[in-house]
Amino acid sequence: MAEQGRLELGFFTGWGDVGDVVLISGLGEPMAELAAILRGLNDPESTSVLLHTLPFLAVHGGVHVAALPCGLPECVRCVGNRAAGAEFEWRMSDDGWLEVADKIDRVARSDGPCHAYLDTQSGCDDACVMVSKGEYSQDWWSEHAGPVTETSRTRNEA
């Protein structure tokens, strides 16, 4: 299974009936930490969170995701395809960020493998965000998403 101390982040096209997916997967404390960080985005005074820079998150395929605070129209928009990976802006209302955090908390506390879709239901999404616990091993990530392109260690070396 995934490493206990980190989450994995990747972007996948053609994910079954869902379409394109930004997948956040892992085990342990980092999932609760992610929920707490995203919960903070319901504050109008908060600033954007760059998920790909979080120290407990390993990035596959160079995907970048900026979670933007409340007050903006809800959507997951692809804002650019860099040579190293896709870039997304994830926008939710204040209540939307609270719902996202609650869903992540429920997944983190589950007794077994599970997942939840964190979509905006706005109809304007370029991708769906999915959080998963215990469903995707390190071998799966290596096979389907390729090697880790960024971690807190590689970001700190830059």
N, C-alpha and C positions, 0 to 999 in steps of 0.2 A: 504494500500500500504506500500511499504518499508519506513523505517525511512528516513527523509530528510537529516540528517547529516552523513549518512554512506552508504557504498556500501556493498553488500554481495558477498562472493566468495565461490564457491563450485565446486565439480567435479561429473559428472553424466555419467554413462555408458548407452549405447543403446539409445541415444537421437534421436529418429525417424530415418530419412534417413541420418542424420549427423554422427551418431556413438557416440563416447565419446566426452564430452564437458566440458570445464572449463568455468563456467558461472560467469560473473561479472554483478551484477544487482543492481539498485537503482535509486535514484532521487537526484536532486539538485546539489549543488556546488561540492561535491566530484568527480563527473564524470568529470567535467572540470579540477579539480586538478589532477586526474589520467592521463588525456590526456597530460597535461603539463609535468608531470613527465616522461611519456613514450616518449614524443617528445625529451626530453633531451638525450635519448639513441642514437640519431643519431650522437652525438659527440664522436669521437674515444677516447677521454680522459675520457669519462664517466665511471662510475662503475655500476655493476649490481644493479638492484632494486628488492628487495624481496617483492613481492606484499603482501604476508601474514603478513608483519610487518608494513604496512602503517597504520597510526593511525585512518584513516577514513574507514577502511575495516574490516568487521566481517567475520571470517573464519568458514565455516561449514565443518564438517567431517575431519578436520585436513589437508586439502590440502595445499601444499606449492608450490608457483610458483616463480621462479627466472627469471626475464626479463633481458636478457644479451645484452650488447651494440653491435653496428655494427661491421662488419668485420668477422662475423661468418656465417657459412651456415644457411640459414633460415629453422627453423623447430620448432615444439613443441614436445619435447621428454619427455617421462616418464623416470626419472632417478632413480626411486626407489619407492617401495610401503612400506612405514613405517607402523607400526601397527596402527598409528593414522591417516594415510591418504596418498594419492599419492603425489609424488614430481615430478614437471615438470621444465624443462628448456625451456624458450620461447626465441628463437633467430630470429632476423630480421636484414635485411640490414639497412643502414642509411636511404635510401628512404622508406624502409618498415616500420620503426618506425614512420616516418612522416605520412605515409598513415594510420597507426593504430591510431595515435593521431587525425588525421583529421576525421576518421570514428567515434571515440568516441565523438569528438566535435559535429558532426552532430546529433548523437543520443541524446546528452545532450541538444541540442537546439531545438529538435523536439517539436511540439505542443502536440503530443499525444504519447501513448505507441508505442514503436518500438524497434528493435534490429538490430545488425550488426554482421556478422561473421568476425573475425580478423585473419583468417587462412593465412598460409604462401603460400599456393598453390604449395608447394614443392613436394608433394607426399610422404613425409617421416614423416608426422605428426602422433603422437600417440593420439592426441586429437585436437579438434578445440576450439579456444577461441571465446566466444560470449559475447558481451556486450549488456545489455538490460535496457531499461528505462520504468518503469511503467507497466511492464507485470507480475511481480511476487510479491505477497504480503508477509508480514511477516508470515501469516498463511501458505502460500504455502511453504516457506522456511522451516518452522518448520515441516511440513508434509513430504516433499520430501528430505530434506537435513539434518534433525535432528537439534539439538541445536547448537548454536554458540560454537565452541571449542576454539577460540582465538579472542580476541579483544585487542585494545591498552591497556585497563585496565588490562587484565589478563597477557599480555606480560610484562607490567611494574612491575607487582607483582612478576614475576619469578626471 
